[in-house]
Amino acid sequence: MAQYSHIEWTEATWNPVTGCSKVSAGCKFCYAERLAHRLQAMGNRRYRKGFQVTLHEDVLDLPKRWREPRPIFVNSMSDLFHERVPFDFIWKVFATMQDCPQHTFQILIKRS
């Protein structure tokens, strides 16, 4: 998880889920998949499974530790609403966002 981001329109990323599935031709050049494979090759434990959908329970509360308000890109490395992400896990992600009104959370939804 990146406390600071190089993405120009956000200041941090928070990835309680990583990985995704290709659902359209637009997924052919997915930046997240390329980065996930690079991180896997570097031995990053969050990407042991490459780009398979993986839940990271241990970072669910991460935004609560960031006191300074910031825009946060939620799940820059996956689709939070992927069919393999259980509803109760999505609920926990939203509960954390609700508990952190100091931040602005940004979620991009992947469409097939």
C-alpha positions as CSV (number, residue, x, y, z in Angstrom):
1,M,0.0,0.0,0.0
2,A,1.3,3.4,-0.9
3,Q,1.0,6.1,1.7
4,Y,2.0,8.5,-1.1
5,S,1.3,8.0,-4.8
6,H,2.8,9.2,-8.1
7,I,-0.7,9.2,-9.7
8,E,-1.3,12.9,-10.4
9,W,-4.9,13.0,-9.2
10,T,-4.5,11.2,-5.9
11,E,-2.1,11.3,-2.9
12,A,-2.3,7.7,-1.8
13,T,-3.5,4.2,-2.9
14,W,-5.1,1.6,-0.7
15,N,-5.5,-1.9,-2.0
16,P,-7.4,-4.2,0.3
17,V,-7.9,-6.4,-2.8
18,T,-5.4,-7.1,-5.5
19,G,-5.9,-9.0,-8.8
20,C,-8.6,-9.1,-11.4
21,S,-9.9,-10.9,-14.5
22,K,-9.8,-9.8,-18.1
23,V,-13.4,-9.0,-19.1
24,S,-13.0,-7.1,-22.3
25,A,-10.5,-6.0,-25.0
26,G,-9.8,-3.0,-22.9
27,C,-8.1,-5.2,-20.4
28,K,-5.4,-6.3,-22.9
29,F,-2.9,-3.7,-21.8
30,C,-3.8,-3.6,-18.1
31,Y,-1.2,-1.5,-16.1
32,A,-2.2,-3.3,-12.9
33,E,-1.6,-6.7,-14.2
34,R,1.8,-5.7,-15.6
35,L,2.8,-4.1,-12.3
36,A,1.5,-7.1,-10.3
37,H,3.7,-9.5,-12.3
38,R,6.7,-7.2,-11.8
39,L,6.0,-7.0,-8.0
40,Q,5.6,-10.8,-7.9
41,A,9.0,-11.2,-9.6
42,M,10.5,-8.9,-7.0
43,G,9.2,-11.1,-4.2
44,N,6.5,-8.7,-2.9
45,R,4.4,-10.9,-0.6
46,R,1.1,-9.2,-1.7
47,Y,1.6,-10.6,-5.2
48,R,2.6,-14.2,-4.5
49,K,-0.4,-15.2,-6.6
50,G,0.5,-12.8,-9.4
51,F,-2.7,-11.1,-10.6
52,Q,-5.2,-13.6,-9.0
53,V,-7.9,-11.9,-6.9
54,T,-6.5,-11.8,-3.4
55,L,-8.0,-10.3,-0.2
56,H,-5.7,-8.5,2.2
57,E,-7.5,-8.4,5.5
58,D,-4.4,-6.9,7.2
59,V,-4.7,-3.6,5.5
60,L,-8.5,-3.0,6.0
61,D,-7.8,-0.4,8.7
62,L,-4.8,1.3,7.0
63,P,-6.6,4.6,6.2
64,K,-7.4,4.9,9.9
65,R,-3.7,5.3,10.6
66,W,-3.4,8.2,8.1
67,R,-4.3,11.3,10.2
68,E,-3.6,13.9,7.5
69,P,-6.6,14.3,5.1
70,R,-5.8,13.0,1.6
71,P,-7.5,11.7,-1.5
72,I,-7.1,7.9,-1.6
73,F,-7.4,5.8,-4.7
74,V,-9.2,2.6,-3.5
75,N,-8.1,-0.6,-5.2
76,S,-5.8,0.8,-7.9
77,M,-4.6,-2.8,-8.4
78,S,-8.0,-4.6,-8.7
79,D,-11.7,-4.4,-9.0
80,L,-13.3,-4.1,-5.5
81,F,-16.5,-5.4,-7.0
82,H,-15.0,-8.5,-8.6
83,E,-17.3,-11.5,-8.4
84,R,-14.7,-13.3,-6.3
85,V,-14.7,-10.5,-3.6
86,P,-17.3,-11.5,-0.9
87,F,-19.9,-8.9,-0.1
88,D,-18.9,-8.9,3.6
89,F,-15.4,-8.0,2.6
90,I,-16.7,-5.1,0.4
91,W,-18.8,-4.0,3.4
92,K,-15.6,-3.9,5.6
93,V,-13.9,-1.7,3.0
94,F,-16.8,0.7,3.0
95,A,-17.0,0.6,6.9
96,T,-13.4,1.8,7.0
97,M,-14.2,4.6,4.5
98,Q,-17.1,5.7,6.7
99,D,-14.8,5.7,9.7
100,C,-12.4,8.0,8.0
101,P,-14.3,11.2,7.0
102,Q,-11.0,13.1,6.9
103,H,-10.2,11.4,3.6
104,T,-11.7,11.5,0.2
105,F,-12.0,8.0,-1.3
106,Q,-12.0,7.4,-5.0
107,I,-13.2,4.1,-6.5
108,L,-13.1,3.3,-10.2
109,I,-15.5,0.7,-11.3
110,K,-14.4,-1.7,-14.0
111,R,-17.1,-2.4,-16.5
112,S,-17.3,-5.3,-18.9
